[in-house]
Amino acid sequence: MCARLGVRRTGLYFSAFFLVALLVVLVILIGKNTRSVKLDWAVGSTKASLVWIILAAAVLGWLLGIATSVVFRHRTRRRI
């Protein structure tokens, strides 16, 4: 049981390190992309901060990934 605890703790440390590294990269990305850019839409254009565009794209991609996972799980689920 003690060996399992060591493996589990190593996994937790790796996860914590990965999360901190991801947050550092995110902060650097935000710091480097603060300028305002023009977005061209099909019916017009708008100006927005590049940080918000990147954040909106990331959240949209994350939500679409979750939706795709739910659809695949529902369609490939074994019928009883």
C-alpha positions, 0 to 999 in steps of 0.5 A: 500500500505504501508503494501505491501512495508514492506513485499517487503522490508523484502523479499529484506532483506532476499534475500540479507542476503541469497546471502551474506551467500551463498557467505561466504560459497563459499569463505570458500569452495574455501579456503578449497579446493585449493589442486591439485587432479588427475582426471581419464578419460576414455582415460587418466588422468589429474591433476587439482585444486579441486576448478576448478573441483567443480566450473566446476561441479556447472556450468555444473549442473546449465546449465543442470538444465536450459536446462531441464527446457526449455525442460519440458516447451516446451513439456508441453506447451499448444498447441493453 
